[in-house]
Amino acid sequence: MPTILGLKIKIFADGADYESMIALYTQPHIKGFTTNPTLMRKAGITDYEAFGKKILVAIPDRPISLEVFADDFESMERQARIIASWGGQVNVKIPVTNTKGEFSGKLISRLSKDGIRLNITAILSLDQVKRVADALDPSASAIISVFAGRVADTGIDPVPLMSEALKVLKPHPNAELLWASPRELLNIFQADAIGTHIITVTSDVLKKLGTVGYDLEAYSLDTVKMFYNDAVASQFSI
């Protein structure tokens, strides 16, 4: 049976709810945190800088990815350098392109050469992985976030893509491949099996960690009881 203790992959929590992040910080199996403007909006955050600095003070010893939100590369660079200055545990998230589809390669190159820890995000193809790898400074510390869950949403198995991405990143010893947007807990074990370095997981999936290794016969009985109890509570009759 699978166990969490047997995993080599690093689990990062994905979200922007402050209280949830602090609660997850107490869990030793959570090795870092990621967020993005969409998650921040859902969490009701209106002051980006205040939130970023607050969470970095509260979680000083684990990597936290915070994303730029400009669309032109000059403004992205200005934001990236400011965000990076907030703490040594920051990975600045740079989208692989802007909204015009223009590749962020030159920006990635400049920032990585200057020693800014990056998280290149919204990657969905192997070609994008290759272009990002070419743009990165060879010694740069960076996270390469491939949205494997979104790849799966299109009907394509993301495992072969992620396996190839690991090969592409081999010449970059400080670059880590991240499996983003997992859709189910099984994805953690799939990512671990091929050697993915990191997986970022939302709270709804993290809640399922308690079922890892659970006896399937017992789980079956739990399911039957759930159906029965809900039928009784609903006072169904025929």
RAZIVEN-V817368 format. One record per backbone hydrogen bond with DSSP energy under -0.5 kcal/mol. CO is the residue of the C=O (numbers start at 0). NH is the residue of the N-H. Records with the same first field share a line. If there is no record, write none. Layout:
CO->NH + NH
This chain:
2->5
3->6
9->11 + 198
10->30 + 31
11->200
12->14 + 33
13->202
15->17
16->20
17->21
18->22
19->23
20->24
21->25
22->25
23->26
25->27
26->29
28->10 + 30
30->62
31->12
32->64
33->14
35->39
36->40
37->41
38->42
39->44
40->43
45->47
46->50
47->51
48->52
49->53
50->54
51->55
52->56
53->57
54->58
58->61
62->32
63->65 + 90
64->34
65->92
71->75
72->76
73->77
74->78
75->79
76->80
77->81
78->82
79->83
80->84
81->84
82->85
83->86
86->89
88->63
89->91
90->65 + 92
91->93 + 118
92->67
93->120
95->103
97->100
101->97
103->107
104->108
105->109
106->110
107->111
108->112
109->113
110->115
111->114
116->91
117->142
118->93 + 120
119->144
120->95
122->146
124->128
125->129
126->130
127->131
128->132
129->133
130->134
131->135
136->139
139->141
140->117
141->175
142->119 + 144
143->145 + 177
144->122 + 146
145->147 + 179
146->150
147->151
148->152
149->153
150->153 + 155
151->154
156->160
157->161
158->162
159->163
160->164
161->165
162->166
163->167
164->168
166->169
167->170
168->171
170->172
171->174
173->141
175->143
176->196 + 197
177->145 + 179
178->199
179->148
183->186
184->187 + 188
185->189
186->190
187->191
188->192
189->193
190->194 + 195
191->194
196->9
197->178
198->11 + 200
199->181
200->13
201->204 + 205
202->206
204->207
205->208
206->209
207->210
208->211
210->213
214->218
215->219
216->220
217->221
218->222
219->223
220->224
221->225
222->226
223->227
224->228
225->229
226->230
227->231
228->232
229->233
230->235
231->234
